[in-house]
């Protein structure tokens, strides 16, 4: 189940995937990557960098929440299952502190219950590992275009 956009096999750039009428933000797009596996963080950071976005990686939800982050022009990619605070708790923790960042969930342990919990948490998108690169870039574009922070 994907809560966000569906991807086809076309090789399109991030800018094209946003669509014709939406404005591309002038500030660099910041992608916060939260995953307890360093290799996964590195892979997503490389992908994000290749699409001209700025990645920042964190090994836990607590590390991310204690960092200096901005809601502007930003999106979170979070693993679901991590030691400590679950990625599924992230949207409510952000909202509690007045943040409105879209969160894309990724998991290696997909279950119907996890999908439902992610949807209830307000997931911008939900993917099973391994994630198709273009599908993830499309989900980021969709999340940013539909974010409460995006210009309408």
N, C-alpha and C positions, 0 to 999 in steps of 0.2 A: 504494500500500500504506500502510495506517495501522496502526501497531503498537498504538496505544491505542484509545480508543472511536470509535464511528461516530456521526455526527451526523445528525439528521433536520432537517427545515425548521421545526420548531416554534421559536417565540421564547420561550426560557426564560431565567430569570436564572441567574447562577452558583450561587447557593445551591440552587436547585432541581435543578441538574444534578449535584450531589454525591450525591443520593439520600436516601431516607428515614431510614435507620438510622445513617449516619455522622454524627459530631459535627463541626460547623464549628469550626475553631480560634478561640480567643479573641483571639490576637494577629493583627495585620494580616498578610495573605498578601503575601509579598515575591516579586516576579517579576523575575528577572535576565534582561535581553534583551541578547544578544551578536550584533551584526551590523555589518559594516563600512559599510553604507549608512545614513547619518543619517535619511533619509526613512522607511526601514523601521523603525528604532528608534522614531521619533516616532509612527508609525502604531500599532505594537504597544503602546507606552506609553499612548497614548490609549485603546485598547481595554481594556487592563488596568485603567486608572484608572476607566473607565466601569463596571467590574464590582467596584468598591470594593476593588481590590488596589493594592499599592504597586509601581510599576515603578522599576527602575534600569537604565540603559542603558550599554553598553560597546561600543567599536568593535573590540575584538579579544579573543581568548581570554586573551592575556597581560595585558591591562588588567583583565579580570574576575578572573583568578587572583591578581593583585597587590592587589586591593581588600579591604576589610573586609566580608566577606559571612558570612551565617549559613546553616546547614542547616535551622534550625527554621522550619517553616511557609513553605517556599520552594521554588521551581522555576526552572529555567533554560529559556529559549527561545533556541536558537542556530542561526545560519545554519551550513550545512555548509562551504561554500567561502569562505574568507577569506584575505587575505594573512597570512603567518606561520603560526601553528599552526591547523590545521583544527579546525572545530567537532567533527568526529568523534573527535578526540583528547581532548576535554574530559572525558567520563566517566572515562577511565582516569587522567587527571591529577588529577581530583577524588578518586578512590578512592585513589590513591597517597598523597595527603595526608590521608586519613582522612575525607573528606567523602562524604556520601551524598545528594546532591541529585538529584532526577529531572531528566532533560534531554529536552526536546522539540526535535527537529530540523526545520528548514525549509530547503528548497532550491529554487532556480530551475533547477537542473541535475539533474533526476531521471533516474537510470539504475537498472537492476536491481542493478548492482554497488554503487552508493551506498546503495540500500535495504538490501542485505544487510550492508554495513559498518555502517550505522546500527543495525540490529537486533543485530549482534554486539557493538556498543559498549554496548548496553543501553538503547537509546532508549525513553523512556516513550511517545513517539509520533513520527510522521514525516509531514511534509506537503510537498506541492509548492506553490510560490508561483504565483498568489496564494492565500492561505489564507482559507477561510470563517471569519468572526469567531466564530460560535457553535461551530463545530467546534473552534477553538483554545481557547475558554473551556471546552468540555467536556473537552478533552484535559488542560488544566491541572487541572480538578477531579478527573479520573480519576488523574492522576499524583500529586496530593497525597493522595488517599484511599488510594493503593496504595504510597506512599512508605514506606521503612523508618522514617521519623520520625513517621508518622501513628499516632494512637492506634487500637488494634484492639479 
